[in-house]
C-alpha cells in the first residue's frame, strides 16, 4: 500500500477515490462531515473512521463547554 493510500493517523487504507484516478464526487469524503480542525499532516488523506472520530470528539467538546 502506498503512503498516499494510507491514513496518516491509523495507517489503514483511506479509500481515497481521487488517488485512484476517480472523480472527487466518487470519494467518501465528498459527502462527509469534517471537524473544523484537522491534524496538520498533509501527506495523505485521512480515512472515514478517523474523520468520524475527530468530528465526534469535536462535537462532544463543544457540548461540554456550552
N, C-alpha and C positions, 0 to 999 in steps of 0.2 A: 504494500500500500504506500503510495507517495505521501509526502508530508502535506501537500495541498488537499489530500482527500481524508486527512485525519483531523479530528477536533483537537485543538491545542490544549484543551483542558483535561479531557478524559482519554484522549488518544484512540478513541473508537472512530469508525467511519462517520464522516459528517454528511454523507449522502448529498453532496452539492451537485445539482444537475448542471449548473453553469460550468463547473470544472470538467465535466464530461462532454462538453460541447453542445449541450441542450440550451434552450431558451431559459432566461431567468424566470419566466412565467411557469416553467415546469418544475422549479425548485420549491421545496417545502418552505424555504424562508420567505418566499414572496407573499405568503399568506399568514406568516407567524406574527405573534405579538412579542416585540423585543422590549427588554428593560431599557430604561433611559441611559443607564451607564453600563457599558460592556468592558471587559478586560482589554487592556491595550496590548493585544497580540495580533497584529495584522497579517501574520504569516499564513493563516488558513482560516476557513470558516468554522464556526462552532457547530456542533451537532444540535439537533432539535431538543434532545433531552437536557443538555446543558443550558440552552437558551430558556427552556421552560423552568428549570430550577432557578436560574438567575432572576427571571421575571417574578416567580413566586416569592423568592426571598425579598425582592424589592417591594412587592405588594404588602407582604406581612410587616415589613419595617415601617412602611407608610401608615398602615392601620394602627400600629402600636404608638406612633407619635402624634396622632390626630387627637 
